[in-house]
Structures are given as C-alpha cells and as structure tokens.
Amino acid sequence: MNTIENIQQTIKENPAVMLYFSAPTCNVCHALKPKLLEAIDKNFQEFKIISIDTSIEQEIAAHFNVFAIPTVLVFLDAKEFLRKSRHMSVDELVREIQRPYNIMIS
C-alpha cells in the first residue's frame, strides 16, 4: 500500500515520476492506463510510475489535490511539472513531457 511519505520519497529520489490516480469503477481509467504505460515505457527510460486507487487511498488523493479520475501528475526533478485530468490524449501527454525530460536527462 502506498503512503504519502513513500510517494514523496520516490519523487525526491527519481528524476521522473508519474502518479496515476484511478478507481476500479472508472471505465476511462481502465482504457487509458495500458496505453499510457506503454507510451511512457516506449518514450522514456527513467520514469517511475505509481498507481493510486482513489477508492482505497483517499488521503493520498486529497494530499495531491486530486478530485477527479483519471488524473495524471508528472514530477520532473521533484517538482510537479504536469497535471492532467479526465479526458486526455496519450500522444499529447508524451509531447508535453518529451522536451523537458530530454533536457533533464541529458
């Protein structure tokens, strides 16, 4: 089970972290997650992905001000870089991350 402290430690220790907030009752979440994971694995070498079930881990969702699902938070160099909720394009997400990620890693 995730804790706020564990997640914050992961964000501090890794150059790129994605938090994926979803719930078992969210059909959009189930359709989006595999596509998103595949795109991140394909385009980014050093990305840590943490999945958070908001139906169980409500305190974590509240801590990160997540009130809609699916929500994706991207942290680069331990700072929140990107926040997307509800309907999002995987390709658009990859494009928005690509340049700052490449600059950070190089």
N, C-alpha and C positions, 0 to 999 in steps of 0.2 A: 504494500500500500504506500502511496506517495504521501509525503508530508511537505508542508511549506518549507521547512528547513532543508530537507533533502533537495527539493527543487531549486531553492536559492543557491545551495552549494553547487549543484550541477551547472547552473547558469554561470556562476563565478569561475568554475574550473574548465569550462569548454568554450571555445571561440564562437560556436554557433549552436543555438538550442532552439527547438521548436516545441511549444506546448500546444497540444491538440485537445481541445475540450469538446466532449460529446456525451451522449447518453444512449442507453440501449433502445429507447423508444424513438430515436431520431433517425428517420429513413435517409435523409440527406447526408447525415454523418456517416452512415454505413456505405453509401455510394461514393462519397468523397475520399474517405480515408485511404483505401488501397491505391487510388490514383495519385493522391498527394504523396504517400510514402514512396511509391515507385519513382515519381518525378524528383523527389529530394535525393533518393539513393542514386539516381542516374546523373544528376547535375552537380551534386555537392558531396565531396569526400568526407568532410569533418562536420557532420551535422548530428547532434544528439536529439532524438525525438522522444518526448514524454507524452503519453496519452493519459488524459484525466477524465474519469467518468463523473460527470457533474451530479448524477443521481446519488452517488455514494460520497464523493469528495466535495461537498457543497462549500465547506470552509475554504478550500483552495480556490475554487471558482470565485468566491466573494473576495478573497485576498487580491486576486489579479483583476478585479472588477469585470468579471465575465458574467453576463446576464442573458446571453443568447447562445444557442448552439446551432451548427458547429462554429467554434471560434478558434482561430489560429493566432498564436503570439510567437513572434520571431525575435530572439535576442542575439545580437552580434556584439562581441566584446562586453558581455554582461549588461548591455543596455537594450531596452525594448526598442526595436527598430520598426516593426511592422505589426499591425493588428487588423485582422480581417474576420468578419462575422457573417453568418448566414450564407447567402449565395455568393460564391467566389469562383473565379477561374483559376485552375491549377497553373495554366501557362502564364497568366498574368502574375501570379504569386512568384513563380520561378523568375520571371523577368525582373520583378522588383527587387528580388534578393541578389540576383546574379552579380551585378557590378560591385556593390559594396562588399559582398562576400569575397569576390576575387581580389579586391584591393586589400582586404583584411588578411587573407591567407597568403598573399604573395610577399 
